[in-house]
Structure formats: C-alpha cells, structure tokens
Amino acid sequence: MSPGTDESERRSPEAVVDEYEQRLENVLAEVEEPVPDDDGPTLELAGLELDRRDFMKTGIAAGAMGAVAGCSSLSPGGGSGSGQSDSSGSGVDHRVAPGEHDEYYGFWSGGHSGELRVVGIPSMRELTRIPVFNTDCASGYGYDDETSALLEEGGGYTWGDNHHPNLSETDGDYDGEYLFVNDKANGRIARVNLKYFETDAILDVPNMQAIHGCTVLSPDTKYVLGNGEFRAPVPNDGTAVNDPDAYESLFVAVDPETMETKWQVSVDGNLDIVDTGKEGRWAIASCYNSEEATDIQGMTRDDRDYLKAFDIPAIEKAVENGQYDREVNGVPIVDGTMSSRLNKGDRPIVQYVPTPKSPHCVEVGPDGKYAFIAGKLSPTVTMLDLEKLGSVSDPADAVVGRPKVGLGPLHTTFDGNGHAYTSLFIDSQVAKWDIEAAVDAENGSEDPVIEKLDVHYNPGHIQALEAMTTDPDGEWLVVLNKLSKDRFLPVGPIMPDNDQLVHIGQGEKEMELVADHPAYPEPHDCVFAHKDKISPKKVYDKADYADEKPYVEEKDSGVERTGESSVHVKASTKRSEYGLPEFTVKEGDEVRLTMTNIEGVQDIIHGVAIPEHDVNLAVAPQDTREVTFTADDPGVYWIYCTYFCSALHLEMRSRMIVEPSE
C-alpha cells in the first residue's frame, strides 16, 4: 500500500488478508518449498488460473467458496464433501440406529470452553461433556466444596484452554483408567477419572506458562509430559523482564498417580507439541523460534528450527545424581540447552535435530519406529528413525525420510497398515501416503502420496481410531477443521468449527468423506478408545469417598450445631422427597450442607438448588456432595430438585428457614 492510500481502503478485509498472505509468502520464501509442478490441480475462473491454495485464499478474502469448494476436480483423490451424510453415494453409513451403541468413545478437547466432550464413533453423537477447567451448572462441577477446591487449588483461574487429551496406557494400549489433558492458557495439566468420567486432579505446573504439547510416556504411563511453549524468566519474579536472553522454555514430567511435578528440563527455543516412542525412552518435541526472539519478524528470521529428542532415562539419571544447577519452586530444573555439559557426552539428555522452519506437530507411529514431524511452513513431513537416534553421532543422520505431502502440513495419524494421513492446513486437504515408500524415496518427493481428499476448511488435528496405540483400528478418521464457512446454517460472525468423519476402511480403500458435524469453537484434538476398554460405573461406590465425606441415610437426616455460628445439615435424597422437608438455621450461620442420593438406580440424578445462596448440586445415585455457604439474610428459602426425576418432580421441595439473629 502506498503512503497516500485511504485508511478505510488500507484496512479493508481484502487488504488485511493480502497483508497476512504477503507475510506468509515472505516466510515460505525462506523455507525449502519446491516450485509447484505444472500438473497440479487448478481452477480457471474468468481467465484466471488458480491452484487450490490460491483458491482457498480467495475464499477467505471474499467468502465466495460455497459454489465450488469441495469439487472433486480439485483433488487428486477425487474426494467430495457436499453434505452431512453420504458424500460419494457409495453407501458407507456412519449412522447408529436408535437403541444401538457406538463402537468407540471419542474424547474431544473443548478448547476455550475448558471442558472435554465425549462423542460416539461412528455416529458422531455427543454423549456428554466433562467439565475440567470450567464450572458447569448441569453437573454442579465447581459448586460443591470438593470441586470448587479443585479449581481453586489448581490455580483459581476462571477459564482454561484445553488442547490435547491423552488416555492412560498399559503395554502400549489404553487401560481405561485415566484421561489427561493440558491447559495451554494457564500452564496446567488435569486428570479425569474414567470410572466416573469426572475430573479428580488439576496441577498448576510450577515455573511454566502455556503448556501446549501434552502426552503420556508409553508404554505404561510412567509420566505425563508437557511442553512449556512460552519462554519466560525462571523464576518469573520481575528480575529479568527486559532480558529475553534469560527467558526459558521448560519440558516437564508429572507423576500420573500423585499429580506432582517430578522434574523439568530447560531448552533453547519455544517448545510446541510432544509425543513419545513406545519403549519408554524417547519423547520427541517440535520447537520453533530458535532465534529466541520476542516478535514475529525475529521468530521467522532463520530458515531452520530444531526438534528436541528427550532421553527420559538419561534425564532421570541426571536428576537422581543431582546433576542439576537449581531447584525453583521445589522442582529440580535440568539444563538441556545445546551448550549444557549434559549434552556433551556420549549420551546427551536432549538431542537437537535440524528441521525446516517452524515444525508444528509430532506423532510417533504405532510400531514406535518413526516420529513424524509436520513442517507447517514446509510442504514436507520429517521422519525421524528412533532406533537410529541413540546410535548416530549426528542426530541429523537419524532423519530417514522427508516426503512432500502438500502445503501447510500440521498433524499426522495412522491406520496401522503402513499408511500415514497428514492434514494440510493451507491446501484444506488430507494427504494419505505410504510410510516405507517415503523412506525409500528422495527427500522432497511426492511419490509416496497415494491420494488427497478435500476437507472444509483448514484442518488442524486429525485422528484415526486408536492411532496412538500400538494396534490402531483404521476404519474411521476424524478431521478437525478450523473453519466451516458455508457448511451449516449461518449463526452470526462466530461460526462453528467443522469435525468431518472420513471412512478409510483399514487403509485399503480410497478416503471417503461421510459426514459434517458442527463443533462449538474451538476443539483442538481428540482421541479414541474402543468401548470394551472403558468401563464407567453406573452408580457410585460409596467406599470411594468413605474417608472423605459421610453417606447419609434417610434416618440420619438432621441438623447438628457445630459451633456458635455454624451448623451441619445432613439429608438424603430420593425420588420426590428430601430427607429433611425443612430445617432451620440462624442468620449469619455457616451452613455445611451434605446431601446423599440413596437411589440405587442408574441415571436417577437429584439436584439440590438454593438459588439465593448460589447452591447448585447434582447428586448421582449413591453419591454424596457437600457445599458450604453462609446464611446471610433471614427469610424462607426454597430448595428444589433441578433434575426431572419423577412424576412428582415439581413437588420435590425442602425449605430452609433462616431466623433473625436478634
């Protein structure tokens, strides 16, 4: 834009997109990106020749994608995506009949909502939501004493941005015990107990900001591992705020049982995503901003970055031998920077492997042989041979393949039959390619690519069934697209994301787009487990909380004064009535209210709501919930059940009478 350009013209939507695209082009120009071949897919519109990438850019700027995006002529694989059911007419059906169950659980990160979403596969029906870093009125999460303390002790933040759900493993397969998920926004890791589908622990990880990547250490969940993305002073106490050279990015190991931080490793650059090998040794993390700059111009100055290969047993040995220089907030921090003395010997604790600029994701294949690192700003995926990594003198020699898969590769998944599937953010496609063919091919070759499928639009994470285990079931694949644009009814400026179900048929057939499903912004990732591997309880086992809170029988309902200004109110709940039809306290009393659902029948939930006192409990069969509040004002306060539990639901009441103090 010239200096004299009108401000409204300079900041028009088209100009903003042009500015972004020019910045992207400047970065791409510094990265190894082969010139597109003449045989690439094109569109001719009014004498203009556009490849798919240019067409997507045009759609972003002008919003004119609805009529032509998804045409099979755009994709070598001939994929289509014209509706919310069968897109190809082949008869592949993902519907599950009424009364029938899905084969798989899908666990979606909820992004900015802070929750997890449980989705059945292949139906894509949402089954429930699990609050993690957020309060939730329906389940009472964050309203009873136990879960409100969980959120407070986990940092006390009002929101979270969860990204990467991971299921606990035994022998490289899901054991159905726990799910772990990170909070990128606030540097936390949470644990969900799959016995009850409830969050039971939140760790506010010391010394770290923005835990982006999160995974479990295969094969037996020895640690939950997290990448601290944002570089900051350690400790961040104001003493080095103007010295970016003193900032650090940390890698953390958390004990999955105690949810305590065991150790951290300081590295160069900004850590991004992480995955582990299948043998318990390697954790591979992508990394950007090797320049260690604080603005985008500096972060994109060089044409290379480094992925980090953490040797977990070597780090453990260093910690055990006291080979760390400091302990901050009770956590030993090991020096894993390139200049560290611990990286100078025969077995460095962190190996730095050069990659094209700004690699994004890391996934390790089912057999644990290769780690796949998506280029993001390069059209290639870097393949790291984990078997070679521990024996070569130069870690770059462990790179055994770099196929060209398309523009904007972000994430890769697997079908267990020798195929990889990579999401292409810029091309809005999924590329299916042959893993061993990529090892045999020249770097930058497109020959390993088998087919491509158009998706809608800008895919991020991509997951095939149980692809993160040692034995995937590659029947279905889900693509989590960042944009939906014309795919659904318009709902205002903030549109849903678009999770698309793709049939891949054990990798033996062409990819086939089967269904669109809108998703509330912004889910990031998902993970799947066969229904036989998850065994949730239908009612609570009161022995699980026997040492923490009482089980209140109907005969035990009553009021006990525990102090001059405190009372303990205990009551049972069952269909149509509370164990206490009314109770009396005094103005200013601190009231500890304990409620037990004495029903033994699955799915009969009883709510306990006292709106004027912000009390909102949901008590499942055989469970007990407690809440503490102050009866500030004299008066009559009705308690009612918030779950429609019986024909006399509306008559299910109790009455709290607060007598004046004088």
Beta strands, then each sheet from edge to edge (+ up, - down):
strand 1: 42-45
strand 2: 48-51
strand 3: 104-109
strand 4: 115-121
strand 5: 126-131
strand 6: 166-170
strand 7: 173-183
strand 8: 188-193
strand 9: 198-204
strand 10: 211-216
strand 11: 224-228
strand 12: 249-254
strand 13: 261-267
strand 14: 270-276
strand 15: 282-288
strand 16: 304-311
strand 17: 326-328
strand 18: 331-335
strand 19: 350-356
strand 20: 362-364
strand 21: 370-374
strand 22: 381-385
strand 23: 399-401
strand 24: 409-414
strand 25: 419-424
strand 26: 429-434
strand 27: 449-454
strand 28: 459-464
strand 29: 476-481
strand 30: 497-503
strand 31: 512-519
strand 32: 526-530
strand 33: 558-563
strand 34: 566-574
strand 35: 577-578
strand 36: 582-586
strand 37: 590-597
strand 38: 606-610
strand 39: 615-619
strand 40: 624-630
strand 41: 635-640
strand 42: 653-659
sheet 1: 1+ 2-
sheet 2: 5+ 4- 3+ 32-
sheet 3: 6+ 7- 8+ 9-
sheet 4: 10+ 11- 12+ 13- 18- 17+
sheet 5: 14+ 15- 16+ 19-
sheet 6: 20+ 21- 22+ 23-
sheet 7: 24+ 25- 26+ 27-
sheet 8: 28+ 29- 30+ 31-
sheet 9: 33+ 34- 35+
sheet 10: 33+ 34- 37- 40+
sheet 11: 36+ 42+ 41-
sheet 12: 38+ 39-
end
